[in-house]
């Protein structure tokens, strides 16, 4: 009789451990994704955060007297207008 109840408890505890392990695995995956998001948002030592990256992109879209993408596009546009004007004057 002791063996019968002992086996039932072993099976019950084993099932409970399996359920707890599955729940822990699910929670680990869920929080791992969340922690990765937090690291990406605030940044790490090797990788800047989202706010820093967005500030950099925004700075490239504003003229700053020469080195931004906006300045380079404006120079290309002026050169294009100049070339078009020269071709119009020749023809």
Steps between C-alpha positions, in 0.01 A plus 500: 500500500788741575651425160171582326465843659870570460476436126196726469688781675802450278280524190316803643825680588650409162198645319511814711872542428429457126228766506719740698790439260279570197368819663854610590614442141210705365570783746871493412422540129251778571736697725800436276315680220403780738856543628632505143248776420607700807868463406420613146297797623752635750810363331804321630869584514559364148168596339326840537134517597207583275480865613867554415455339158188706426681819602781411260256439213323828573831687499577362154170638368577859601753724324816562703719685250655211316509155650137388531314301237264795458796726407631246252160471332474879480844517333400232250181690422694822438746318272211345311341843450834638380547216251144540375553874458822446300332245275202732446733789406686285244193365328 
